[in-house]
């Protein structure tokens, strides 16, 4: 990266695993010599690292929350540059939009894999802003249930078009927070009726044509 700046990368994990974090010096900085490379977790220096040409890496065994958090490598010589890795648990929302109709109830689910959150928070999107949902103040509209330590449900009652949009579930862990994204589409009751009304219209037109044809046929017979 550029001297004096820090490159940041978020890494989400869905289970206990082994992981390798690597910092590689960009080719345009390969002329730098006598580099002092330091890996840290928070303020704690990590002594064991592997080195290849212009690359320094550490191997980690991620077993629980205590291994999560921020890991950084700093390359110091004539210039200094650094990179920060944020290890956080994976939060799963639903990739496909949840579709429901006005007046119905929608239920959205978020899960945390491998790690247990200390708390869950649900947000609704208002423009570019995320607003926390307080179900105790709006009990007639929202119900939030924590079914297990790793699963949370948001139930939205009496849906209206205003409920259409993007929602977020946020899990708080000892070493940081992670979010999952969900989309809700609220359709008018007229939407499922449109195909039915189209069929009814076609039937009415067909019956009218048959009726007019019969009337025409009878007039023709009388004339003959």
C-alpha positions as CSV (number, residue, x, y, z in Angstrom):
1,X,0.0,0.0,0.0
2,X,0.9,3.7,0.1
3,X,3.4,4.9,2.6
4,X,1.9,6.3,5.8
5,X,-1.5,4.7,5.3
6,X,-3.2,1.5,6.5
7,X,-5.0,-1.0,4.3
8,X,-8.0,-2.6,6.1
9,X,-9.7,-5.9,5.3
10,X,-12.7,-7.5,7.0
11,X,-12.8,-11.3,7.3
12,X,-15.9,-13.2,8.3
13,X,-15.7,-16.7,9.8
14,X,-18.6,-19.1,10.1
15,X,-16.9,-21.8,12.2
16,X,-13.7,-22.7,14.1
17,X,-10.9,-22.9,11.6
18,X,-7.2,-22.4,10.7
19,X,-6.4,-19.2,8.8
20,X,-3.4,-17.5,7.4
21,X,-3.0,-13.8,7.3
22,X,-0.4,-12.4,4.8
23,X,1.1,-9.0,4.1
24,X,2.8,-8.7,0.7
25,X,4.9,-5.7,-0.2
26,X,3.7,-4.2,-3.5
27,X,6.2,-4.6,-6.4
28,X,6.8,-0.8,-6.6
29,X,8.2,-0.9,-3.1
30,X,10.3,-4.0,-3.6
31,X,13.5,-1.8,-3.6
32,X,13.0,-1.1,0.1
33,X,15.6,-2.9,2.2
34,X,16.2,-3.7,5.9
35,X,12.5,-3.8,6.6
36,X,11.4,-4.3,10.2
37,X,8.1,-6.3,10.1
38,X,5.9,-6.5,13.2
39,X,2.6,-8.5,13.6
40,X,0.3,-7.6,16.4
41,X,-3.0,-8.6,17.8
42,X,-4.2,-5.4,19.5
43,X,-1.1,-4.3,21.4
44,X,0.3,-7.8,21.7
45,X,3.2,-8.6,19.4
46,X,3.1,-12.0,17.6
47,X,6.5,-13.5,17.5
48,X,6.0,-16.4,15.1
49,X,5.8,-15.5,11.4
50,X,6.7,-17.0,8.0
51,X,8.6,-15.0,5.4
52,X,8.9,-15.5,1.7
53,X,10.1,-13.0,-0.9
54,X,8.4,-9.6,-0.1
55,X,5.7,-11.4,2.0
56,X,5.2,-12.0,5.7
57,X,2.4,-14.2,7.1
58,X,1.1,-15.7,10.4
59,X,-1.0,-18.8,10.9
60,X,-3.9,-18.7,13.4
61,X,-6.1,-21.3,14.9
62,X,-9.5,-19.6,15.5
63,X,-11.4,-21.6,18.1
64,X,-13.7,-19.0,19.9
65,X,-14.4,-15.3,20.5
66,X,-11.0,-14.9,22.3
67,X,-9.2,-15.3,18.9
68,X,-11.3,-12.7,17.1
69,X,-10.5,-9.0,16.7
70,X,-7.9,-6.9,15.0
71,X,-4.6,-8.2,13.7
72,X,-2.1,-5.8,12.1
73,X,1.2,-6.0,10.3
74,X,3.5,-3.0,10.1
75,X,6.4,-2.7,7.6
76,X,8.9,-0.1,8.7
77,X,12.1,1.0,6.9
78,X,12.8,4.2,4.9
79,X,9.0,4.4,4.7
80,X,6.3,2.8,6.8
81,X,3.1,1.1,5.7
82,X,0.6,-1.2,7.5
83,X,-2.4,-3.4,7.1
84,X,-5.2,-4.3,9.5
85,X,-7.3,-7.5,9.4
86,X,-10.6,-7.5,11.3
87,X,-11.7,-11.1,12.1
88,X,-15.4,-11.3,12.9
89,X,-18.1,-14.0,13.0
90,X,-20.4,-14.5,10.0
91,X,-24.0,-13.3,10.3
92,X,-26.5,-14.8,7.9
93,X,-29.6,-13.0,6.8
94,X,-31.7,-14.2,3.8
95,X,-30.2,-13.4,0.4
96,X,-33.5,-13.5,-1.5
97,X,-36.0,-10.8,-0.7
98,X,-38.8,-11.7,1.7
99,X,-42.1,-11.1,-0.1
100,X,-45.4,-10.4,1.7
101,X,-48.6,-8.5,1.3
102,X,-50.2,-5.5,2.9
103,X,-51.9,-6.4,6.1
104,X,-49.9,-9.6,6.6
105,X,-47.1,-10.4,9.1
106,X,-43.5,-10.8,8.0
107,X,-40.9,-12.7,9.9
108,X,-37.1,-12.2,9.4
109,X,-34.4,-14.4,10.8
110,X,-30.7,-13.9,11.5
111,X,-28.2,-16.5,12.6
112,X,-24.7,-16.3,14.0
113,X,-22.4,-19.3,13.1
114,X,-19.8,-20.7,15.4
115,X,-19.9,-17.8,17.9
116,X,-22.4,-16.7,20.5
117,X,-23.4,-13.0,20.5
118,X,-23.7,-11.1,23.7
119,X,-26.6,-9.1,22.2
120,X,-28.7,-8.6,19.0
121,X,-30.0,-5.3,17.5
122,X,-32.3,-4.9,14.6
123,X,-32.3,-1.8,12.3
124,X,-34.5,-0.5,9.6
125,X,-33.2,1.7,6.8
126,X,-34.5,5.2,6.4
127,X,-32.8,6.7,3.3
128,X,-29.1,6.5,4.1
129,X,-29.7,6.1,7.9
130,X,-30.1,3.0,9.9
131,X,-32.6,3.3,12.8
132,X,-32.6,0.9,15.7
133,X,-36.0,-0.9,16.2
134,X,-37.3,-0.7,19.7
135,X,-40.0,-3.3,20.0
136,X,-40.9,-2.3,23.6
137,X,-42.0,1.2,22.4
138,X,-43.7,-0.1,19.3
139,X,-45.1,-3.4,20.6
140,X,-48.1,-3.2,18.2
141,X,-45.8,-3.1,15.2
142,X,-42.6,-5.1,16.0
143,X,-41.8,-8.3,18.0
144,X,-38.2,-9.3,18.5
145,X,-37.5,-12.8,19.8
146,X,-34.1,-14.4,20.6
147,X,-35.1,-18.1,20.1
148,X,-31.6,-19.3,21.0
149,X,-28.3,-17.5,21.8
150,X,-27.4,-17.7,18.1
151,X,-30.8,-17.0,16.4
152,X,-33.0,-13.9,16.4
153,X,-36.4,-13.2,14.8
154,X,-37.9,-9.9,13.9
155,X,-41.7,-10.0,13.4
156,X,-43.4,-7.0,11.6
157,X,-47.1,-6.8,12.1
158,X,-49.8,-5.3,9.9
159,X,-47.5,-4.6,6.9
160,X,-47.9,-1.4,4.9
161,X,-46.0,-0.2,1.8
162,X,-43.9,1.9,4.2
163,X,-42.4,-1.3,5.7
164,X,-40.9,-2.2,2.3
165,X,-37.1,-1.8,2.3
166,X,-33.8,-3.1,3.8
167,X,-33.3,-4.3,7.3
168,X,-30.2,-5.2,9.3
169,X,-29.5,-7.5,12.2
170,X,-26.4,-6.7,14.2
171,X,-24.7,-9.2,16.6
172,X,-22.5,-7.8,19.3
173,X,-19.5,-9.9,20.3
174,X,-16.8,-9.4,23.0
175,X,-14.4,-8.2,20.3
176,X,-16.6,-6.3,17.9
177,X,-19.9,-6.3,15.9
178,X,-21.1,-7.9,12.7
179,X,-24.2,-7.2,10.5
180,X,-26.5,-9.3,8.3
181,X,-28.7,-7.7,5.6
182,X,-32.3,-8.6,4.7
183,X,-34.7,-7.2,2.2
184,X,-38.5,-7.0,2.6
185,X,-40.9,-6.4,-0.3
186,X,-44.5,-5.5,0.6
187,X,-46.9,-6.0,-2.3
188,X,-50.4,-4.6,-2.7
189,X,-53.3,-7.1,-2.5
190,X,-54.1,-6.2,-6.1
191,X,-50.9,-7.8,-7.3
192,X,-52.1,-11.4,-6.9
193,X,-55.5,-10.4,-8.2
194,X,-54.2,-9.0,-11.5
195,X,-53.7,-12.4,-13.2
196,X,-57.2,-13.4,-12.0
197,X,-58.8,-10.2,-13.3
198,X,-57.0,-10.6,-16.6
199,X,-58.5,-14.1,-17.0
200,X,-62.0,-12.8,-16.0
201,X,-61.7,-10.0,-18.6
202,X,-60.7,-12.6,-21.3
203,X,-63.7,-14.8,-20.4
204,X,-66.1,-11.8,-20.5
205,X,-64.7,-10.8,-23.9
206,X,-65.0,-14.4,-25.2
207,X,-68.6,-14.7,-23.9
208,X,-69.5,-11.4,-25.5
209,X,-68.1,-12.5,-28.9
210,X,-70.0,-15.8,-28.7
211,X,-73.2,-14.0,-27.8
212,X,-72.9,-11.4,-30.6
213,X,-72.1,-14.2,-33.1
214,X,-75.2,-16.1,-32.1
215,X,-77.3,-13.0,-32.4
216,X,-75.9,-12.4,-35.8
217,X,-76.5,-16.0,-36.9
218,X,-80.2,-15.8,-35.8
219,X,-80.7,-12.5,-37.7
220,X,-79.2,-14.1,-40.8
221,X,-81.5,-17.1,-40.5
222,X,-84.6,-14.9,-40.2
223,X,-83.5,-12.9,-43.2
224,X,-83.1,-16.1,-45.2
